Amino acid sequence: MQVAVKDACILIDLANGGLLDQWFQLGIETFTTDLVLRQIANPAQRKEVDAFVTAKRLKVITLNGAQIEAMVSELGHLRIGLADQTVLYLALEMENAILLTGDRRLRLEGLRRSVEVRGLLWALDELVAKRLLPPKLAAGKLKKMKEQGAYLPPDEFRQRLARWGG
């Protein structure tokens, strides 16, 4: 089974797009950390994310003392926040996990450490490819997420809209 570790950006963007349910229909075992959940401050976004935590579809990991010590030793010097360090640490610990992030520094650090890193556009590509999201609707959701603050590379954003008829 494919495994993914998500940062707050991806959870927030998918919640804003109303696409968390479709994401979990992909059958990818999905994890995050308790520190990432604390970053989701908007009540509507948090309510949507919490529903998937309660349903045990989004697995939340709390690092123990030894894991935190190892994480700080290995990643503490990086210029990424503590919550992002936890998801990078988790992705490194899980064999063949995909790190899903919208954060540039986290993405670059994951790649530097040979972690497979993907973003929001990849998630949408997967939903369209698996026919869980019609292309035209994907274009509309993509626009909505961008309007709500999702960071998307401009060229790739335009390419997806053109490909999906948006």
trRosetta pair geometry for C-beta under 8 A, 3 or more apart (Angstrom, degrees):
i j d omega theta_ij theta_ji phi_ij phi_ji
1 27 7.2 -116 -145 152 99 91
1 28 7.6 151 170 -134 87 38
1 29 5.3 70 133 -15 125 115
2 27 7.5 86 42 108 100 80
2 28 4.7 -47 95 -122 107 85
2 29 7.0 172 91 23 49 77
2 96 8.0 -102 -133 132 57 108
2 98 7.0 9 178 -4 102 118
3 28 7.0 152 -108 -177 15 80
3 29 4.8 -28 -108 72 72 103
3 30 7.8 170 -160 -80 54 31
3 31 7.0 11 -175 1 97 111
3 94 5.6 -115 120 154 148 136
3 96 6.7 103 39 96 105 79
3 97 4.5 -60 103 -109 107 79
3 98 7.0 165 92 17 53 74
4 28 5.0 34 -3 151 115 125
4 29 7.2 161 23 82 67 50
4 30 5.1 -14 69 -110 98 73
4 31 7.1 177 92 28 49 71
4 97 6.6 141 -110 -169 20 81
4 98 4.6 -28 -108 67 78 99
4 99 7.7 155 -159 -92 67 14
4 100 5.2 29 -177 -18 116 118
4 118 7.9 -59 -128 50 115 120
5 30 7.8 153 -92 -160 26 56
5 31 4.9 -29 -106 76 72 97
5 32 6.7 131 -165 -92 65 45
5 87 5.0 159 148 -165 114 88
5 90 5.0 159 -131 101 148 113
5 91 4.4 -132 39 -71 142 88
5 94 6.8 152 -45 33 121 139
5 97 5.3 42 -13 161 104 132
5 98 7.2 -179 23 84 67 48
5 99 5.4 -24 67 -111 99 61
5 100 6.8 179 81 22 43 78
6 10 4.6 -117 -156 77 102 127
6 11 5.4 111 137 -50 131 91
6 30 6.2 14 -13 -169 116 103
6 31 7.3 167 16 81 75 43
6 32 4.9 -46 66 -79 85 104
6 36 7.2 142 103 159 73 158
6 58 7.9 -55 37 -142 132 109
6 87 7.0 -91 90 -138 23 139
6 100 4.6 -21 -105 69 71 113
6 101 7.7 162 -155 -71 47 57
7 10 5.8 96 57 12 68 98
7 11 7.4 -135 102 0 36 94
7 32 7.4 147 -96 -130 18 103
7 36 5.9 -144 -151 -128 45 127
7 83 7.4 108 -149 130 87 99
7 84 6.0 18 -127 -111 128 77
7 87 5.0 -144 -82 38 77 168
7 99 7.7 39 -28 179 100 87
7 100 6.8 -152 14 95 75 64
7 101 4.4 48 12 -111 131 86
7 102 7.1 -137 75 24 119 70
7 103 6.0 -68 112 3 165 117
7 106 6.3 74 -66 121 157 168
8 11 5.7 -63 -148 42 36 110
8 12 5.8 33 158 -19 73 110
8 32 8.0 103 -70 -157 53 135
8 36 4.9 -164 -58 -165 82 83
8 37 8.0 -173 -98 -71 93 18
8 39 4.0 -58 -95 91 156 134
8 40 5.9 -165 -145 -58 102 79
8 83 6.5 23 -24 135 118 142
9 12 6.0 -63 -149 39 24 108
9 13 6.1 21 158 -17 65 111
9 101 6.2 72 49 -164 122 57
9 102 3.3 -127 137 40 143 113
9 103 5.8 174 -12 -38 143 81
9 120 7.7 -96 134 -49 99 112
9 150 7.6 111 180 -131 93 71
9 151 7.4 -35 -161 26 136 102
10 13 5.8 -53 -141 38 29 110
10 14 6.2 24 161 -13 65 108
10 100 4.6 51 -80 134 172 107
10 101 6.3 -94 -29 -100 114 25
10 102 5.9 164 -58 -21 68 97
10 119 7.3 -151 -89 -156 107 51
10 120 6.1 -169 -118 -77 77 80
10 123 6.9 129 -155 -31 111 152
11 14 6.2 -60 -146 41 26 105
11 15 6.2 26 155 -18 63 110
11 20 7.7 36 -152 -99 66 115
11 32 6.6 9 -55 -80 137 157
11 36 7.1 115 5 152 142 114
11 40 6.4 -70 108 -76 126 132
11 45 7.7 102 130 173 88 108
11 49 5.5 44 176 -108 119 129
11 58 7.9 74 -117 -138 118 149
12 15 5.7 -58 -146 39 29 111
12 16 6.2 31 155 -21 65 106
12 40 6.2 -173 -78 -114 93 94
12 42 7.5 94 -135 30 105 123
12 45 5.5 8 -129 -160 73 147
13 16 5.6 -53 -147 35 30 113
13 17 6.4 18 156 -9 64 110
13 102 6.5 112 -24 -46 141 149
13 120 5.1 -54 118 -107 157 134
13 145 5.0 56 -164 -159 88 123
13 148 7.8 154 -123 87 60 112
13 150 4.4 79 -120 -102 117 116
14 17 5.8 -60 -144 46 32 106
14 19 4.7 -100 -158 75 78 94
14 20 5.0 106 134 -72 112 68
14 23 5.6 3 -157 -35 147 143
14 120 7.6 -162 -56 -128 79 94
14 123 6.9 -74 -82 136 116 154
15 18 7.5 33 -177 -73 32 32
15 19 8.0 -100 -57 44 16 65
15 20 5.8 21 -84 -40 61 121
15 40 7.8 81 10 -145 160 130
15 44 7.6 149 155 122 117 78
15 45 4.3 101 114 -141 149 79
15 48 4.5 142 -141 82 105 137
15 49 5.8 -52 -77 -50 136 88
16 45 6.8 -14 -57 -98 72 108
16 144 6.9 -174 141 131 93 96
16 145 5.3 119 96 -115 117 73
16 148 4.5 -168 -169 95 144 157
16 149 7.8 -163 -87 45 170 87
16 150 7.1 -159 66 -46 143 107
17 141 4.3 69 -161 -174 111 102
17 142 7.6 24 -116 -69 134 32
17 144 5.9 132 -111 85 71 114
17 145 4.6 -22 -63 -64 108 110
18 21 7.9 -17 165 19 65 101
18 48 8.0 -114 -113 -137 53 151
18 141 7.2 -117 51 -125 86 112
19 22 4.9 -51 -162 43 73 115
19 23 5.9 85 137 -32 83 95
19 123 7.8 117 126 136 136 118
19 124 7.8 -27 -170 -95 167 79
19 127 6.9 -49 -165 -90 123 165
19 133 7.1 3 -130 -86 114 139
19 141 6.1 82 -54 -172 124 147
20 23 5.4 -50 -149 30 35 117
20 24 6.6 27 158 -14 67 104
20 48 6.0 148 13 155 147 108
20 49 7.0 -160 -106 -94 158 55
20 52 5.8 -116 160 -43 129 144
21 24 6.1 -60 -153 38 31 105
21 25 6.7 37 148 -25 63 105
22 25 5.4 -52 -154 28 37 118
22 26 7.6 54 148 -34 60 88
22 127 5.3 49 144 -134 124 124
22 132 4.6 139 -161 146 99 118
22 133 5.6 58 -170 -57 157 103
23 26 6.0 -41 -175 4 40 115
23 28 7.7 -65 169 47 77 112
23 30 7.4 52 139 -66 112 158
23 123 6.4 -12 -113 -170 106 118
23 127 7.1 -56 -83 -76 54 116
24 28 8.0 -118 -126 51 38 73
24 30 6.9 -94 -101 12 79 137
24 52 6.4 -166 -56 -136 145 124
24 57 4.7 12 -138 173 144 135
24 58 7.6 -88 -87 -52 120 78
25 130 7.8 172 113 118 97 135
25 132 5.2 157 89 -129 129 139
26 126 5.9 29 -119 142 139 124
26 127 7.1 -82 -68 -85 113 66
26 130 6.2 147 -114 28 79 167
26 132 6.9 -94 -69 -8 74 160
28 98 7.8 -39 -166 39 135 127
29 59 7.3 2 177 6 87 128
30 57 7.0 22 50 148 113 70
30 58 5.5 -45 102 -115 110 65
30 59 6.8 153 91 20 53 81
31 58 7.6 136 -112 -171 21 61
31 59 4.8 -36 -104 75 74 98
31 60 7.5 151 -159 -91 66 22
31 61 5.8 21 -172 -15 115 114
31 90 6.2 -141 119 158 131 139
31 94 7.3 152 31 -44 151 159
31 97 7.7 -43 38 -143 122 136
32 36 4.5 -105 174 71 111 142
32 37 6.5 122 113 -49 126 83
32 58 6.4 -2 13 178 107 106
32 59 7.7 152 25 81 59 51
32 60 5.9 -24 74 -109 80 68
32 61 7.3 -173 94 23 31 82
32 87 6.6 -27 -143 -99 63 111
33 36 4.8 103 57 1 75 100
33 37 7.3 -135 100 -4 44 85
33 60 6.7 91 -154 -163 17 71
33 61 5.3 -49 -106 70 68 82
33 62 7.1 115 -162 -92 78 36
33 63 6.8 -5 -140 -24 125 94
33 83 6.8 -176 75 -155 118 71
33 86 4.1 -69 30 132 174 131
33 87 5.9 -134 -1 -67 112 71
33 90 6.2 -165 -59 -33 109 143
34 37 5.6 -50 -152 33 38 114
34 38 6.7 43 150 -24 65 101
34 60 5.6 84 -72 169 66 112
34 61 7.2 -117 -18 88 79 37
34 62 4.6 23 -11 -91 133 85
35 38 5.6 -48 -154 28 36 116
35 39 7.2 43 148 -25 61 98
35 82 6.2 -104 -175 117 153 94
35 83 4.0 -158 130 -107 106 80
35 86 5.0 124 43 10 129 155
36 39 5.7 -51 -164 22 40 116
36 40 7.7 38 145 -21 64 96
36 83 5.0 133 -79 -176 56 112
36 86 6.8 -137 -34 78 92 121
36 87 6.0 61 -62 -54 134 117
37 40 6.0 -51 -163 22 44 110
37 46 7.9 89 -174 -134 80 90
37 49 7.0 180 -129 129 86 136
37 53 7.4 46 -112 -76 139 149
37 60 6.1 -1 -35 -126 138 131
38 83 7.2 -143 58 -94 98 130
39 83 5.5 68 -39 -150 129 178
40 45 5.3 -132 -169 114 106 112
40 46 4.7 148 124 -86 108 80
40 49 5.7 0 146 24 174 155
41 46 7.2 -44 174 -48 5 124
42 45 4.1 63 79 17 108 112
42 46 6.3 173 82 -14 52 88
43 46 5.6 -59 -140 40 28 111
43 47 6.1 34 160 -25 65 105
44 47 5.8 -50 -147 31 28 113
44 48 6.7 25 155 -15 61 105
45 48 5.9 -59 -154 37 31 109
45 49 6.3 25 154 -14 67 109
46 49 5.8 -57 -144 41 32 108
46 50 5.9 34 157 -23 67 110
47 50 5.8 -55 -142 37 25 112
47 51 6.8 36 154 -29 59 99
48 51 5.9 -48 -159 19 31 115
48 52 7.6 20 150 -8 59 101
49 52 6.1 -64 -165 37 39 105
49 53 6.6 39 143 -20 71 105
49 58 6.8 -51 -172 49 76 168
50 53 5.2 -51 -146 35 42 116
50 54 6.1 45 155 -21 71 102
51 54 5.8 -52 -148 36 29 112
51 55 6.4 22 153 -11 62 111
52 55 5.6 -54 -139 45 35 109
52 57 4.5 -77 -166 67 86 108
52 58 4.2 66 122 -4 107 111
53 56 7.6 29 174 -77 33 31
53 57 7.9 -86 -65 51 19 67
53 58 5.0 -53 -76 74 60 104
53 60 5.7 17 -133 -24 114 121
55 58 8.0 66 63 16 85 75
56 59 7.0 30 -166 -84 65 75
61 86 8.0 -179 89 167 101 110
61 90 5.9 137 65 -114 149 134
63 67 3.9 -131 -167 99 98 125
63 68 5.0 129 118 -60 121 77
63 71 6.5 -10 -169 -15 163 142
63 86 6.0 -136 -20 -136 130 104
63 89 7.1 21 -94 100 143 140
63 90 7.7 -122 -73 -69 105 94
64 67 5.0 92 51 12 67 105
64 68 7.1 -130 100 -7 31 91
65 68 5.8 -56 -146 35 29 110
65 69 6.3 30 156 -19 64 106
66 69 5.7 -53 -148 36 31 113
66 70 6.4 30 153 -16 65 106
67 70 5.7 -55 -147 39 32 110
67 71 6.1 34 153 -22 66 107
67 89 7.1 119 174 149 96 136
67 93 7.8 -13 -138 -73 112 157
68 71 5.5 -53 -144 36 31 113
68 72 6.2 29 157 -17 65 105
69 72 6.0 -55 -146 37 27 108
69 73 6.3 28 154 -19 62 109
70 73 5.7 -57 -148 38 30 113
70 74 6.1 13 160 -6 66 114
70 89 7.5 127 101 -151 94 125
71 74 6.1 -68 -143 47 26 100
71 75 5.4 -36 -179 36 68 114
71 76 7.2 105 126 -51 64 83
71 85 5.8 111 170 149 114 108
71 86 6.7 14 -154 -98 160 54
71 89 4.2 -27 -112 -95 109 154
72 75 7.0 -70 -107 60 17 72
72 76 3.9 41 -166 -62 61 127
72 85 7.9 58 -85 155 50 150
73 76 6.6 39 -40 3 12 117
74 89 7.2 124 73 -107 125 97
75 78 5.2 -34 -175 4 72 123
75 80 7.7 -47 173 57 108 111
75 85 4.6 152 121 -147 133 104
75 88 6.1 144 -124 89 152 127
75 89 6.1 -114 0 -66 148 97
75 109 8.0 84 -138 169 103 142
76 85 7.2 51 -85 -139 44 155
78 85 6.6 155 57 -95 123 101
78 105 7.7 142 166 159 104 114
78 109 5.9 43 -146 -115 141 151
79 105 6.0 -100 96 -157 88 147
80 84 4.2 -99 161 94 114 132
80 85 5.9 149 95 -58 104 74
80 88 7.2 82 90 -16 154 142
80 103 7.2 99 -137 139 111 140
80 105 5.0 -177 -83 117 95 119
80 106 5.3 107 -133 -77 143 77
80 109 6.2 -93 -24 3 141 154
81 84 4.8 92 59 12 78 103
81 85 7.0 -131 104 -9 41 87
82 85 5.4 -49 -149 30 34 116
82 86 6.8 37 152 -23 64 98
83 86 5.7 -50 -157 27 35 113
83 87 7.1 25 152 -11 65 100
84 87 6.0 -54 -150 37 38 103
84 88 6.3 38 152 -17 68 106
84 101 7.5 71 -137 -129 101 136
84 103 6.0 -76 -115 75 137 165
84 105 7.6 61 145 90 160 101
84 106 4.6 -115 -167 -89 124 126
85 88 5.7 -58 -147 40 32 111
85 89 6.0 36 155 -22 67 108
86 89 5.6 -53 -145 37 29 113
86 90 6.2 31 155 -20 64 107
87 90 5.5 -50 -144 38 35 114
87 91 6.2 37 155 -20 66 104
87 99 6.6 117 142 -142 101 99
87 101 7.3 144 109 -77 142 113
87 106 7.4 26 76 -162 114 137
88 91 5.8 -54 -146 37 30 110
88 92 6.3 30 154 -19 64 106
88 99 6.7 28 -105 -124 57 146
88 106 6.3 -142 -62 -153 113 91
88 109 6.2 -19 -124 108 149 119
88 110 5.9 -135 -123 -80 96 86
88 113 7.5 90 -175 42 107 150
88 115 7.3 -154 -148 0 73 166
89 92 5.8 -57 -150 36 29 111
89 93 6.3 25 154 -18 65 110
90 93 5.7 -59 -147 38 30 110
90 94 6.2 16 160 -9 67 110
90 97 7.4 -80 129 107 76 169
91 94 6.1 -61 -139 43 28 100
91 97 4.6 -143 -142 95 66 122
91 98 7.6 -73 -137 107 115 15
91 99 4.2 -3 -107 -75 164 101
91 110 6.5 -5 95 -129 151 114
91 115 5.0 60 134 -148 124 141
92 113 6.3 -43 -97 143 114 138
92 115 6.3 -78 -78 -75 67 123
94 97 3.8 60 92 -37 115 131
96 116 7.5 18 -165 9 55 126
97 115 7.3 -21 81 -153 81 102
97 116 7.6 -168 102 49 39 96
98 115 8.0 127 -141 166 29 86
98 116 4.8 -55 -111 97 70 109
98 117 7.3 144 -169 -104 69 20
98 118 5.4 -1 179 11 120 114
99 106 7.4 -141 155 150 131 102
99 107 7.7 175 107 -110 117 53
99 110 4.6 -125 58 -135 155 153
99 115 5.0 41 -7 142 124 129
99 116 6.9 157 18 85 74 53
99 117 4.8 -27 70 -107 101 73
99 118 7.4 154 78 26 50 64
100 117 7.9 157 -87 -160 25 57
100 118 5.5 -26 -104 77 71 87
100 119 6.9 134 -159 -109 67 25
100 122 7.7 -138 -121 71 93 119
100 123 6.6 61 -143 -60 131 118
101 106 4.7 -115 178 100 162 125
101 107 5.4 -158 85 -66 118 80
101 110 7.1 155 19 -9 138 146
101 117 6.5 -40 35 -159 104 102
101 119 6.5 -53 79 -101 45 75
102 119 5.7 96 -94 -147 60 102
102 120 5.8 23 -85 -24 109 108
102 150 6.7 -108 -135 -158 154 76
102 151 5.3 136 171 51 110 100
103 106 3.9 55 88 20 115 115
103 107 6.3 176 87 -17 57 85
104 107 5.6 -57 -147 35 28 113
104 108 6.3 23 159 -16 65 107
104 151 8.0 -78 -41 127 93 155
105 108 5.9 -55 -147 38 30 108
105 109 6.2 26 157 -16 65 109
106 109 5.8 -57 -145 40 30 109
106 110 6.2 33 155 -21 64 107
107 110 5.9 -58 -151 35 27 111
107 111 6.4 24 155 -15 64 107
107 117 5.0 133 -146 162 73 148
107 119 7.2 -11 -98 -67 133 107
108 111 5.8 -55 -148 38 31 110
108 112 6.2 35 153 -23 65 106
109 112 5.5 -50 -146 34 33 116
109 113 6.4 16 157 -5 64 110
110 113 6.0 -72 -151 47 29 100
110 115 4.0 -78 -173 67 88 121
110 116 8.0 -47 152 73 116 18
110 117 4.3 118 98 -72 133 123
111 114 7.6 42 -174 -76 34 22
111 115 6.9 -88 -69 57 28 72
111 117 5.4 -75 -58 13 82 133
118 122 3.8 -88 -171 65 112 159
118 123 7.0 128 134 -44 118 73
119 122 5.6 110 54 10 52 101
119 123 7.4 -98 119 -4 37 94
120 123 5.5 -54 -152 33 36 114
120 124 6.5 32 153 -15 68 104
120 145 7.0 -172 179 142 147 153
120 150 5.9 -9 -2 -169 178 129
120 152 6.7 -81 71 -92 126 93
121 124 5.7 -54 -148 39 35 109
121 125 6.2 42 150 -24 66 103
121 152 6.6 111 -55 -140 107 100
121 153 7.7 -53 -22 32 147 95
121 156 5.6 -28 -105 146 169 127
121 157 7.7 -116 -88 -80 124 55
121 160 6.2 -138 -141 -58 106 145
122 125 5.4 -50 -147 33 33 116
122 126 6.5 35 152 -21 64 102
123 126 5.8 -54 -154 33 31 113
123 127 6.6 30 150 -18 64 105
124 127 5.5 -52 -148 36 36 112
124 128 6.3 33 155 -16 68 105
124 133 7.1 -80 -154 79 70 153
124 138 5.5 123 -174 -160 108 112
124 141 7.3 179 -120 91 120 118
124 142 6.3 51 -129 -79 166 105
124 160 7.0 48 102 -154 137 145
125 128 5.9 -59 -149 39 29 108
125 129 6.0 28 155 -19 66 111
125 160 7.8 -106 -72 -114 85 114
126 129 5.7 -55 -139 39 29 111
126 130 6.1 12 164 -5 65 112
127 130 6.3 -64 -140 46 24 99
127 132 4.7 -89 -158 72 74 105
127 133 3.9 31 142 11 113 123
127 138 6.7 160 92 -102 113 116
128 131 7.6 27 178 -77 32 32
128 132 7.8 -85 -60 51 19 69
128 133 5.4 -61 -75 77 58 94
128 134 7.7 34 -125 170 78 10
128 135 5.6 66 -142 -87 121 69
128 138 5.1 -16 -75 -58 112 161
128 164 6.9 -100 -113 -102 150 116
131 134 7.9 25 -154 -81 62 54
133 137 5.8 -130 -175 88 80 110
133 138 4.8 97 135 -72 117 96
133 141 7.2 -61 -163 17 134 149
134 137 4.5 79 64 14 89 108
134 138 6.8 -151 92 -14 41 87
135 138 5.3 -53 -146 32 32 117
135 139 6.6 35 156 -22 65 99
135 163 7.3 -112 -156 125 124 75
135 164 3.9 -158 180 -143 89 80
135 165 5.9 83 123 21 111 104
136 139 5.8 -49 -157 29 33 113
136 140 6.9 30 148 -14 62 105
136 164 6.4 176 -78 161 28 86
136 165 5.1 -39 -94 81 79 120
136 166 7.1 147 -146 -72 51 73
137 140 5.6 -54 -152 38 38 113
137 141 6.2 37 151 -19 69 106
138 141 5.7 -55 -144 39 31 110
138 142 6.1 36 154 -25 64 107
138 160 7.5 -103 132 171 110 109
138 164 5.0 -107 78 -147 107 153
138 166 7.8 -109 91 -46 67 125
139 142 5.6 -53 -147 33 29 115
139 143 6.6 31 154 -18 62 103
139 160 7.0 175 -103 134 73 85
139 161 5.3 97 -142 -130 104 62
139 164 4.0 -180 -54 104 102 118
139 165 6.0 -130 -17 73 154 58
139 166 2.5 -168 179 -58 131 122
140 143 5.8 -52 -152 33 32 111
140 144 6.4 32 151 -19 64 107
140 166 6.5 -168 -50 -117 50 115
141 144 5.5 -54 -149 37 33 114
141 145 6.3 32 154 -19 67 105
142 145 5.9 -54 -146 36 29 109
142 146 6.4 29 154 -18 63 106
142 152 7.5 79 -172 -97 96 166
142 157 7.0 166 163 -148 120 79
142 160 5.9 -167 -132 114 170 132
142 161 6.7 -145 90 -75 138 81
142 164 7.5 118 7 54 139 152
142 166 6.8 -123 56 -26 117 174
143 146 5.8 -58 -151 37 30 111
143 147 6.3 31 153 -19 65 107
143 161 7.3 76 -62 -103 95 117
143 166 6.4 -170 -37 -180 116 138
144 147 5.7 -56 -150 36 30 112
144 148 6.4 17 155 -9 64 111
145 148 5.8 -64 -147 45 32 105
145 150 4.1 17 148 -6 94 143
145 152 7.7 93 104 -41 106 127
146 149 7.9 167 -175 30 27 11
146 150 5.3 -74 -87 59 42 97
146 152 5.6 -61 -98 16 104 130
146 157 6.6 78 -89 -142 143 136
152 156 6.6 -127 172 82 88 98
152 157 4.2 97 126 -76 123 114
153 156 4.3 57 77 22 106 111
153 157 6.4 -175 83 -18 48 88
154 157 5.5 -56 -144 33 28 116
154 158 6.4 24 161 -15 64 105
155 158 6.0 -58 -152 38 29 107
155 159 6.3 31 151 -21 65 108
156 159 5.4 -50 -144 36 35 116
156 160 6.4 36 157 -20 66 102
157 160 6.2 -57 -153 34 27 107
157 161 6.6 24 152 -16 62 107
158 161 5.7 -56 -148 37 33 111
158 162 6.3 32 155 -18 67 106
159 162 5.8 -57 -149 38 29 110
159 163 6.1 26 155 -17 66 111
160 163 5.6 -57 -142 41 31 110
160 164 5.8 7 165 -1 68 116
160 166 7.6 11 118 28 74 128
161 164 6.3 -68 -136 50 23 95
161 166 3.9 -89 -151 71 79 109
162 166 7.7 -68 -43 50 23 74
